[in-house]
Amino acid sequence: DLRKKYEVNLVAIKRTLARRTPEGEEVTQEEITDVPRPTDVIQEGDILIVVGSNENVSRLPAD
């Protein structure tokens, strides 16, 4: 739990999705989940948008 462990609030998750068109072309699309629920799963490659003091945000692991 980010709030308890790092004293920051997760306000959004930004995710890049890749898919193929019917013509076979690969396209990417960004998806933003604002106000994530506790049941939302963080996936590899997600960008987390957090709010907190600079000190607490800098304590977050980079990976």
Secondary structure, 3 states (H helix, E strand, C coil): CHHHHHCCEEEEEEEEEEEECCCCCEEEEEEEEECCCCCCCCCCCCEEEEECCHHHHHCCCCC
